[in-house]
Amino acid sequence: MLRYLASLLAVSAIASADPRPSTGGVVPQGGESSSVVGGTTAPLGKWPDAVAVLGPNGSCTGTLVAPDVVVTAGHCSEIHPSQVIANTIDFTQGGEHVGVKSTTAYPDWQHSYDISVVVLDQPITNITPRQLGTSCTFDHFARAMDVHLVGFGLTAADGTGDNTHLNEAMAPVVDPTCMGPYGCNKAIAPGGEFVAGGDGTDSCFGDSGGPVYLDTPRGVIAIGAVSRGVNASSTPCGGGGIYVRTDKVIDWIEQTTGREIAKDDCTGLGGVEPANASSDLASGCSSSRGGAGLGVLVGLLALRRRRN
């Protein structure tokens, strides 16, 4: 069964209607949501580009990749996002609330890239969008490398509880090309997704669409988006997750939104071509691609990230 990580608005017990294989998903009505399993609450300002994505049918997490564009999971389009909350580590308190103009899911996301783009009514001008990983970012991507999992999802391995805080955890890469028996989408393998986490460290319901970060000599780069849980996990969350690679979808994001996305150029110059640099160098990394009331809102977070 796929476990998708979105959460549906309700607080108390998370039932998963998620489409993602064993570890991710949206929390259905009557369910609730919490944060990254095996992690801790993120300090305010550490991950400013990680935002809450809320809709009448649930909530997800997303990454601000342009002033008015947020990337989240494809299955999170099903919560019909109506607002994004930025600049907060608790989406029920404060933060910058911005309405949604449109949401577009990747074509046939169920069998390809579990990605959506959310275009906002107005830009968020006080946050610098994170650079996304491109093909060269993944040149040395390998098993056992650590990545940061960040999201507003559940924190309990059994997928129950109540949480509205932004959480973070470090997790090892388990399958960098997603070729193992984890429930990867064969149509985009190898290299369309990767697997990370397990042994109690994982994303969970409500983390759907949230960012996966990689530390590089050039700074922290966003390299993935939370999709779903791995197959055959003994618990709804905690067994590891499947994540969409950013380098495979950057072109589609730019074409769909008409916005230029910040990209890792692997030079440390932020995409600025150095003097006398060859065109190959400049393009070498271009992509190929609180109360009960609170609980009710939290419970409707998107279900795909964890199981289907």
C-alpha positions in Angstrom: 0.0 0.0 0.0 1.3 3.5 -0.8 1.5 5.9 2.0 1.2 9.5 1.0 2.1 12.2 3.4 -0.6 14.9 3.2 -2.9 15.4 6.2 -6.6 16.0 6.2 -8.1 18.6 8.6 -9.0 16.9 11.8 -7.2 16.2 15.0 -6.7 13.0 16.9 -6.1 10.0 14.9 -4.7 10.0 11.4 -6.3 7.7 8.9 -4.5 7.6 5.7 -6.0 8.0 2.3 -2.7 8.7 1.0 -1.5 7.5 -2.4 2.1 7.2 -1.6 3.5 3.7 -1.0 3.7 2.9 2.7 5.0 6.1 4.2 3.3 9.2 3.2 0.0 10.8 2.8 -2.8 13.2 3.6 -4.6 12.9 6.9 -8.3 12.3 6.2 -11.1 13.8 8.1 -11.2 12.6 11.7 -7.4 12.3 11.5 -4.7 14.6 12.8 -1.2 15.6 12.0 2.1 16.2 13.6 5.7 16.5 12.5 8.8 14.7 11.2 9.3 11.4 13.0 12.5 11.1 15.0 13.3 14.8 14.8 13.0 18.0 16.8 11.2 21.4 16.4 13.0 23.6 13.9 14.3 27.0 15.2 12.5 30.0 13.8 14.3 31.3 10.7 16.3 28.2 10.0 14.2 27.0 7.1 12.4 30.1 6.0 11.5 28.7 2.6 9.5 25.8 4.2 5.9 26.7 4.3 2.5 25.3 5.3 0.1 24.6 2.5 -3.6 24.5 3.6 -6.8 23.8 1.9 -10.4 22.8 2.7 -9.5 19.1 2.4 -6.3 19.1 4.3 -2.8 20.4 4.7 0.7 19.8 3.3 4.1 21.3 3.4 5.9 23.1 0.6 9.0 24.9 -0.5 9.1 28.5 -1.7 11.0 28.4 -5.0 10.1 31.9 -6.4 8.5 34.8 -4.6 5.0 33.7 -5.7 5.6 30.0 -6.4 5.5 27.0 -3.9 6.4 23.5 -4.9 4.5 20.7 -3.0 3.4 17.1 -3.8 1.2 16.2 -6.7 -1.3 14.5 -4.4 -1.5 17.8 -2.4 -3.4 19.3 -5.3 -6.3 17.1 -4.0 -6.6 19.2 -0.8 -7.4 22.2 -3.1 -4.8 24.6 -1.5 -6.3 27.9 -0.6 -3.5 29.5 1.4 0.1 29.3 2.2 1.5 30.3 5.6 5.2 31.4 5.6 7.5 32.8 8.3 6.3 30.6 11.0 7.3 27.4 12.9 3.6 27.0 14.1 1.1 27.6 11.3 -1.7 28.2 13.9 0.2 31.2 15.3 1.3 34.2 13.4 3.1 33.9 10.1 2.4 35.4 6.7 -0.8 34.2 5.2 -1.0 34.4 1.4 -3.9 33.3 -0.9 -3.5 30.8 -3.7 -4.1 31.8 -7.3 -3.7 28.4 -8.9 -2.5 24.8 -8.3 -1.2 22.6 -11.1 -0.2 19.0 -10.6 2.4 17.3 -12.7 0.7 15.3 -15.5 -0.2 11.8 -14.4 1.6 12.4 -11.1 0.5 9.1 -9.7 2.8 7.3 -12.1 5.5 9.9 -12.6 6.6 12.9 -10.5 4.5 13.5 -7.5 4.8 17.3 -7.7 2.5 20.3 -7.8 3.2 24.0 -8.2 1.1 26.5 -6.3 1.1 30.1 -7.6 0.3 32.7 -5.0 -2.0 35.7 -5.2 1.0 37.9 -4.3 4.7 37.5 -3.8 6.4 36.8 -0.5 9.2 39.3 -0.6 10.9 38.8 2.8 12.1 35.3 2.1 14.9 34.4 -0.4 13.8 31.3 -2.4 16.0 28.3 -1.9 18.1 27.1 -4.8 16.9 23.7 -6.2 19.3 20.9 -6.9 20.1 20.3 -10.6 21.8 17.5 -12.4 25.2 18.3 -11.2 24.0 18.5 -7.6 23.4 14.8 -7.8 26.8 13.9 -9.4 28.1 12.5 -6.1 24.7 11.7 -4.5 25.2 8.4 -2.8 23.9 5.9 -0.2 24.5 6.9 3.5 24.8 10.6 2.8 22.7 12.6 5.3 19.8 14.9 4.2 17.5 17.2 6.2 13.8 16.3 6.3 11.6 19.3 7.2 7.9 19.6 7.5 4.7 20.4 9.4 3.6 16.7 9.6 3.1 14.1 12.3 5.9 13.0 14.7 4.6 9.6 15.9 5.6 6.5 14.0 2.0 5.2 14.3 0.7 8.3 12.4 -1.4 9.6 15.3 -1.2 12.7 17.4 -1.6 16.4 16.9 1.0 18.9 15.7 1.2 22.2 13.9 4.9 22.9 14.4 7.7 22.8 11.8 10.0 19.9 12.6 13.3 18.7 11.2 15.4 15.5 11.3 18.6 14.2 9.7 18.2 11.0 7.7 20.6 8.8 5.6 20.0 8.2 1.9 19.1 4.5 1.5 18.6 4.2 -2.3 19.9 7.2 -4.3 18.4 6.1 -7.6 15.2 4.5 -6.2 15.8 1.1 -7.9 15.2 -1.1 -4.8 12.0 -2.8 -3.7 10.6 0.3 -2.0 7.6 1.2 -4.1 9.4 3.6 -6.5 7.7 4.7 -9.7 9.2 2.5 -12.4 8.3 4.9 -15.2 10.8 7.5 -13.9 13.4 5.1 -12.5 16.3 5.2 -12.2 17.0 8.6 -10.8 13.5 10.2 -10.7 13.2 9.6 -7.0 15.3 8.6 -4.0 14.7 6.8 -0.7 15.9 8.2 2.7 15.3 7.5 6.3 14.0 4.5 8.2 14.8 3.0 11.6 12.5 5.5 13.3 13.5 8.6 11.3 11.1 9.6 8.6 8.6 12.1 7.3 4.9 11.5 8.1 1.4 12.7 7.4 1.3 16.4 6.8 4.9 16.5 5.5 3.8 15.8 2.0 5.4 18.1 -0.5 7.9 19.3 2.1 11.6 20.0 1.3 14.5 17.7 1.6 17.8 19.6 2.0 21.4 18.6 1.2 24.4 20.3 2.7 26.9 21.2 0.0 30.1 23.3 -0.1 27.9 26.0 -1.7 25.4 26.0 1.0 22.1 24.1 1.7 20.3 23.1 -1.5 16.7 21.8 -1.7 17.0 18.5 -3.6 13.7 16.7 -3.1 10.0 16.9 -2.2 8.2 14.5 0.2 6.0 12.0 -1.7 5.2 8.8 0.2 6.3 6.0 2.4 8.2 2.9 1.4 6.5 -0.4 0.9 6.4 -3.0 3.6 7.0 -0.7 6.5 5.8 -2.1 9.8 4.4 1.3 10.9 2.6 4.1 9.0 5.7 6.3 9.5 9.2 5.7 10.6 10.2 3.1 7.9 11.6 5.5 5.4 10.2 7.6 2.6 10.3 8.2 -1.2 11.2 11.7 -2.4 11.0 13.3 -5.9 14.3 14.7 -7.2 14.2 18.4 -8.0 16.5 18.2 -11.0 13.9 16.2 -12.9 11.1 18.8 -12.5 12.7 22.2 -12.6 12.1 22.7 -16.4 8.4 21.7 -15.9 8.1 24.1 -12.9 9.5 27.0 -15.0 7.4 26.2 -18.0 4.2 25.8 -16.0 4.6 29.0 -13.9 6.5 31.2 -16.3 8.9 32.0 -13.4 12.7 31.6 -13.3 13.6 29.3 -10.4 16.7 29.6 -8.3 19.0 26.7 -9.3 22.2 25.3 -8.0 24.9 26.0 -10.7 27.5 23.9 -8.7 30.0 26.8 -8.9 29.0 28.5 -5.6 28.2 31.7 -7.6 24.5 31.5 -7.4 24.0 31.1 -11.1 26.1 34.2 -12.0 28.5 33.3 -14.8 32.1 34.2 -13.8 34.2 36.3 -16.2 35.7 34.2 -19.0 33.7 31.3 -18.0 32.7 28.9 -20.8 29.1 28.4 -21.6 29.5 24.8 -20.6 30.4 25.9 -17.1 27.5 28.3 -16.9 25.0 25.6 -18.0 26.7 22.5 -16.6 24.1 22.2 -13.9 21.0 23.2 -15.7 18.1 20.9 -14.9 16.9 18.2 -17.1 14.1 18.5 -15.6 -4.1 24.3 20.6 -7.6 23.3 21.0 -10.0 20.9 19.4 -10.5 23.5 16.7 -6.9 23.4 15.9 -6.9 19.7 15.6 -9.7 19.8 13.1 -7.7 22.1 10.9 -4.5 20.1 11.3 -6.2 16.8 10.6 -7.2 17.7 7.1 -3.5 17.7 6.0 -2.6 15.9 2.7 -2.4 12.1 2.7 -0.2 11.0 -0.1 3.2 11.1 1.6 2.5 8.0 3.5 0.6 5.0 2.1 -2.1 4.2 -0.4 
